[in-house]
Amino acid sequence: MYFDYLAQNTVAFVATVFIFSLLVGSFLNVVIYRVPVMMKRSWELEIAEFQEDEKTYKELSQKEPFNLIKPDSTCPHCGHKIRAWENIPVISWLALRGKCSRCKNKISVRYPIIELSTGLLSAAIAWHFGWGVATFALIVFIWCLISLTMIDFDTQLLPDSIVLPLLWAGLLLNLNTTFTDLNIAIIGAVAGYLSLWSIYWLFKLLTGKEGMGHGDFKLFAAFGAWFGWQALPLIILLSSLVGAVVGIVLIIALGRDKQVPIPFGPYLCGAAVVYLFWGQQIMSWYLGTML
C-alpha cells in the first residue's frame, strides 16, 4: 500500500507532505481572510438580536452566505472568478506574474509566501519527527499556528473557532501520552491560561490599559495542553524576546507609534515553532550552563 511505502521511505513521505501542505496553504489563505469577516457578521447578528432590532436582524439574516466555501474566490479589484488553473499554489502566482489575468492588478506576494511557508514547515515537521501520529498532529498544529499568526497580525483577533479546538486536541492527544503525560498537560493548560490572565490583570490595575487580549490566554493554554507546563517558561521567554526585538525595530526603524498595540499571538506561535524543533536542546544547554 502507498501508506506503507511512505512510512518506510522518508523522502517520499516528506515530499508528499510538502505537496499536500501547499494545497492546504492555499486554503489557509481563505481561512485567514474569511474567518474574521465571519466573526464580524456573527457579532452584528448577535447584537441586533440582543437589541431586538428586527429590521437589522432580518437584513443581516438574508445576506448571501459567507463561509469558508461560499462565495467563490474572486479578484478583489475586478470580481473575476478565480479559475482552477489560477489557484495552483505558488505556481499560478508565478505563471500570472503576480497579476490578475483579467484586470492585471497586482496579487499580493503574501499568498504564495503563506502557501510556501505552510509546505516548508510541514515538510520540516515530517523530516524531523518521521512517520507517526505525533507528526500528523504537529502538522495540523502548524497549520493552525499559521492561520492564527496571520489573523492576529491583520485584526488582533485569535478566533475561538481555531484556538479552542487546538486546546482540546492537545488534551485528547495526551490521553495516550503522545507528547506528555495527561496530568502534566492538564496542569499546563491551566497554568498557561492563568499565568497570562494574571499578568493581564496586574498590568491593567497598574496602568489602566489592557496589555494583551484574552485570546492570548487561551492560545498559551493550548500550548500547555500540547506540551505540558514545563514547556511554558521557555515559550513565553522566547516570545517575549522576539516581541521586544521586533517592537523596538518597528518603533526605531519604521517610526511606529508606541501607542499602537502590537499583537502578541504571532510571537507566541513563533516561539512554539522554535520549541518544537529546538526546545529540548535549548533547555539542555541552559541547564548545563547553570550546573
Sequence and secondary structure as in RCSB ss.txt:
>XXXX:A:sequence
MYFDYLAQNTVAFVATVFIFSLLVGSFLNVVIYRVPVMMKRSWELEIAEFQEDEKTYKELSQKEPFNLIKPDSTC
PHCGHKIRAWENIPVISWLALRGKCSRCKNKISVRYPIIELSTGLLSAAIAWHFGWGVATFALIVFIWCLISLTM
IDFDTQLLPDSIVLPLLWAGLLLNLNTTFTDLNIAIIGAVAGYLSLWSIYWLFKLLTGKEGMGHGDFKLFAAFGA
WFGWQALPLIILLSSLVGAVVGIVLIIALGRDKQVPIPFGPYLCGAAVVYLFWGQQIMSWYLGTML
>XXXX:A:secstr
 HHHHHHH HHHHHHHHHHHHHHHHHHHHHHHHHHHHHHHHHHHHHHHHHTT HHHHHHHHTS   SSSSS  B 
TTT  B  GGGGSTTHHHHHTTTB TTT  B  THHHHHHHHHHHHHHHHHHHH SSHHHHHHHHHHHHHHHHHH
HHHHHS   HHHHHHHHHHHHHHGGGTSSS HHHHHHHHHHHHHHHHHHHHHHHHHHSS  S HHHHHHHHHHHH
HH GGGHHHHHHHHHHHHHHHHHHHHHTS   TTS   SHHHHHHHHHHHHHHHHHHHHHHHHHH 
